[in-house]
Amino acid sequence: MRKRLYYLLSDIPSTREIVNELLLARIDEPHIHVLAKDLSAMGDLPKASIMQTSDIVHSIETGLVIGGLTGLVVSLIATVSLELGSNAVGVLILSCTLLGSLLGIWTSSMVGGDVKNSRLKSFESAIADGKVLLMVDVPKQRVGDISSKIESHKQAHNEGLEPSIPAFP
C-alpha cells in the first residue's frame, strides 16, 4: 500500500532538483507525478497522467459496483419470470452480473476520464499562478523519510497526504 504526498513547489528547476533526489532515494519514476501550468517547460519531468488528473479510478470502482449489482438484479428478475432450471439460473446470474460489471466499468470510465480529480481542485489557483504540484506515491513505511527529504528544500510546501493509493495505477 502506498500513500500519496502532495507538495507545491515554486518553479521547474527546484522541482527537477527534488525529483532527481527522489530518484536517488529509489522512488521509481512511475510513482512521481508533476503537474504544472506550462507542460512544455517541464521537459523530461514525469508528467501527471489521466490517472492522476481525472476522477477515472473512482469512476471505474463505482461503475464496477453499480453495474454488477444492476446485472445481479436483472438476472434475479429474469430467473423468476422465466422459471429456468437450476443449471441455467447459475449461468444467467453469473453472466448478467459479469456483463453488468463490464458495462458499468466501460461507461463510468468514459465519464470519469472527463471529470477533474476533486483532490486537485484546491491546487488549481496555485498552478495557474505558476506553482508546480509534485505528487509522490511512497510506501507507507517510507512516508516520514521521503517527506523530510522533500521538506529540506525551502521551496517545497507540504500540502497533505492522501491516505491510500490503489495498487494498479
C-alpha positions as CSV (number, residue, x, y, z in Angstrom):
1,M,0.0,0.0,0.0
2,R,1.2,3.4,-0.9
3,K,0.5,6.9,0.3
4,R,0.4,10.0,-2.0
5,L,2.3,13.0,-0.8
6,Y,1.4,16.5,-2.2
7,Y,3.9,19.3,-2.4
8,L,3.6,22.7,-4.1
9,L,6.9,24.0,-5.4
10,S,7.9,27.4,-6.6
11,D,9.4,26.6,-10.0
12,I,10.5,23.9,-12.5
13,P,14.3,24.0,-11.6
14,S,13.5,23.3,-7.9
15,T,11.1,20.6,-9.0
16,R,13.7,19.0,-11.2
17,E,16.2,19.0,-8.2
18,I,13.7,17.3,-5.9
19,V,12.7,14.7,-8.5
20,N,16.4,13.8,-9.0
21,E,16.7,13.4,-5.2
22,L,13.6,11.2,-5.2
23,L,15.0,9.0,-8.0
24,L,18.3,8.7,-6.0
25,A,16.2,7.7,-3.0
26,R,14.8,4.8,-5.1
27,I,11.4,6.2,-5.7
28,D,10.6,4.9,-9.2
29,E,9.6,7.4,-11.9
30,P,6.1,5.9,-12.3
31,H,5.4,6.9,-8.7
32,I,6.4,10.6,-9.3
33,H,3.8,12.9,-10.9
34,V,4.3,16.6,-11.7
35,L,1.6,19.0,-12.7
36,A,2.3,22.5,-14.0
37,K,0.7,25.2,-16.0
38,D,3.3,25.1,-18.8
39,L,3.7,21.5,-19.8
40,S,6.3,22.3,-22.4
41,A,8.7,23.9,-19.8
42,M,8.6,20.7,-17.7
43,G,10.9,18.9,-20.1
44,D,11.7,15.4,-19.0
45,L,10.0,15.6,-15.6
46,P,7.4,12.8,-15.1
47,K,4.1,14.4,-16.1
48,A,0.9,13.6,-14.3
49,S,-1.2,11.3,-16.4
50,I,-5.0,11.0,-16.7
51,M,-4.9,8.6,-13.8
52,Q,-3.8,11.5,-11.5
53,T,-5.6,14.4,-13.1
54,S,-9.0,12.9,-13.6
55,D,-11.5,11.0,-11.5
56,I,-11.2,7.9,-13.6
57,V,-10.1,5.5,-10.8
58,H,-13.1,6.4,-8.6
59,S,-15.4,6.2,-11.5
60,I,-14.2,2.7,-12.5
61,E,-14.7,1.4,-9.0
62,T,-18.2,2.9,-8.8
63,G,-19.1,1.6,-12.3
64,L,-18.0,-1.9,-11.3
65,V,-20.2,-2.0,-8.2
66,I,-23.3,-0.4,-9.7
67,G,-23.0,-2.3,-12.9
68,G,-22.5,-5.6,-11.1
69,L,-25.4,-5.0,-8.8
70,T,-27.6,-4.0,-11.7
71,G,-26.7,-7.2,-13.6
72,L,-27.4,-9.2,-10.5
73,V,-30.9,-7.7,-10.0
74,V,-31.7,-8.1,-13.8
75,S,-30.6,-11.8,-13.6
76,L,-32.8,-12.4,-10.5
77,I,-35.8,-10.8,-12.1
78,A,-35.1,-12.9,-15.3
79,T,-34.9,-16.2,-13.3
80,V,-38.1,-15.5,-11.5
81,S,-40.0,-14.5,-14.6
82,L,-38.6,-17.2,-16.9
83,E,-38.7,-20.1,-14.4
84,L,-35.4,-21.6,-15.6
85,G,-33.8,-24.8,-14.5
86,S,-31.2,-24.8,-11.7
87,N,-28.2,-25.0,-14.2
88,A,-29.4,-22.2,-16.3
89,V,-30.0,-20.0,-13.3
90,G,-26.4,-20.0,-12.2
91,V,-25.1,-19.3,-15.7
92,L,-27.7,-16.5,-16.1
93,I,-26.8,-14.9,-12.8
94,L,-23.1,-15.1,-13.4
95,S,-23.2,-13.8,-17.0
96,C,-25.6,-10.9,-16.2
97,T,-23.5,-9.9,-13.2
98,L,-20.3,-10.0,-15.2
99,L,-21.9,-8.2,-18.2
100,G,-23.3,-5.5,-15.9
101,S,-19.9,-5.0,-14.3
102,L,-18.1,-4.7,-17.6
103,L,-20.7,-2.2,-19.0
104,G,-20.5,-0.3,-15.7
105,I,-16.8,0.0,-15.9
106,W,-16.9,1.0,-19.6
107,T,-19.5,3.7,-19.2
108,S,-18.2,5.1,-16.0
109,S,-14.6,5.2,-17.3
110,M,-15.7,7.4,-20.2
111,V,-17.4,9.8,-17.8
112,G,-14.6,9.7,-15.2
113,G,-11.9,10.5,-17.8
114,D,-13.5,13.9,-18.4
115,V,-14.1,14.8,-14.7
116,K,-11.3,16.6,-13.0
117,N,-9.8,15.0,-9.9
118,S,-11.6,16.6,-7.0
119,R,-8.5,16.3,-4.8
120,L,-6.6,18.6,-7.2
121,K,-9.3,21.3,-7.1
122,S,-7.6,23.1,-4.2
123,F,-4.4,23.4,-6.2
124,E,-5.8,24.9,-9.4
125,S,-5.2,28.5,-8.5
126,A,-1.7,27.9,-7.3
127,I,-0.9,26.0,-10.6
128,A,-2.5,28.9,-12.6
129,D,-0.1,31.3,-10.7
130,G,2.9,29.3,-11.9
131,K,3.5,26.9,-9.0
132,V,4.3,23.3,-9.6
133,L,2.4,20.4,-7.9
134,L,4.5,17.4,-7.1
135,M,2.7,14.1,-6.2
136,V,4.8,11.3,-4.9
137,D,3.4,7.8,-4.2
138,V,5.6,6.2,-1.5
139,P,5.4,3.0,0.5
140,K,3.7,3.8,3.9
141,Q,6.8,2.9,5.9
142,R,8.9,5.5,3.9
143,V,6.5,8.4,4.3
144,G,8.5,10.1,7.0
145,D,11.8,9.6,5.3
146,I,10.7,10.9,1.9
147,S,8.7,13.8,3.5
148,S,11.7,15.1,5.4
149,K,13.9,14.7,2.3
150,I,11.5,16.9,0.3
151,E,10.8,19.4,3.1
152,S,14.6,20.0,3.4
153,H,14.1,22.2,0.4
154,K,12.8,25.6,1.4
155,Q,10.8,25.9,-1.9
156,A,8.7,22.8,-1.1
157,H,5.4,23.4,0.8
158,N,3.7,20.3,2.2
159,E,0.1,20.2,1.0
160,G,-1.0,17.0,2.7
161,L,-1.2,13.3,2.4
162,E,-3.7,11.1,0.6
163,P,-4.5,8.0,2.7
164,S,-4.2,5.3,0.2
165,I,-3.4,4.8,-3.5
166,P,-4.7,1.8,-5.4
167,A,-2.1,-0.7,-6.4
168,F,-2.9,-0.8,-10.1
169,P,-2.2,2.8,-11.3
